[in-house]
Amino acid sequence: MKTAIDLFVGEIGILQSFSNQIIAPKFLELGCLPGAKITLISVAPFRSTYFFKINKSRFALRKSEAENLILEL
């Protein structure tokens, strides 16, 4: 099981599910649906914030949020 924080910059994953069902509705409202392509664009210093391209949108997520995205490579 790989999460979004396990990606390397430029690597693409496919969203499978969410590990925390409490935060899942937030991602669904943003359009992060299972099957979406997720690309890691960059990482902030100290790995506190991750910048992703999800489908055609760009998101900045805290590490605690990004580790809830379960991916298939």
C-alpha positions in Angstrom: 0.0 0.0 0.0 1.5 3.3 -1.1 0.3 6.7 -0.1 0.7 10.1 -1.8 3.7 11.0 0.4 5.6 8.0 -1.0 5.7 9.4 -4.5 8.8 10.9 -6.0 8.7 14.3 -7.7 7.2 13.8 -11.2 5.9 10.3 -10.4 2.2 9.5 -11.2 -0.1 7.4 -9.1 -3.8 6.4 -9.4 -6.0 7.2 -6.4 -7.5 4.0 -5.0 -9.1 5.0 -1.7 -8.8 7.0 1.5 -7.3 5.6 4.7 -9.3 8.0 6.9 -13.0 8.0 6.2 -13.5 11.2 8.2 -11.4 13.3 5.8 -12.6 11.5 2.6 -15.6 13.9 2.0 -13.2 16.8 1.9 -11.3 15.2 -1.0 -14.4 14.1 -2.8 -15.7 17.7 -2.6 -12.4 18.9 -4.2 -12.9 16.4 -7.1 -10.3 13.9 -5.9 -12.3 10.8 -6.9 -11.0 7.2 -7.0 -9.3 6.6 -10.3 -7.9 10.1 -10.5 -4.3 10.6 -11.7 -2.1 12.2 -9.0 1.3 13.7 -9.8 3.7 15.0 -7.1 4.9 18.4 -8.3 7.1 19.4 -5.4 7.6 19.2 -1.7 8.1 22.1 0.8 11.2 22.2 3.1 11.0 19.7 6.0 8.4 17.8 4.0 5.6 19.7 5.7 3.5 20.5 2.6 3.1 18.5 -0.6 2.1 20.0 -4.0 0.1 17.8 -6.3 -1.6 17.9 -9.6 -4.8 15.9 -9.4 -6.4 15.5 -12.8 -6.2 19.1 -14.1 -6.2 20.9 -10.7 -3.3 21.7 -8.4 -3.4 21.2 -4.6 -1.2 21.9 -1.7 -1.8 19.4 1.1 -0.4 19.0 4.6 1.6 15.8 5.1 -1.2 14.6 7.5 -3.7 15.0 4.7 -1.6 13.6 1.9 -0.8 10.4 3.8 -4.5 9.5 3.7 -4.5 9.1 -0.1 -3.9 5.5 -1.0 -2.5 5.0 -4.4 -1.9 2.3 -7.0 1.2 2.8 -9.2 
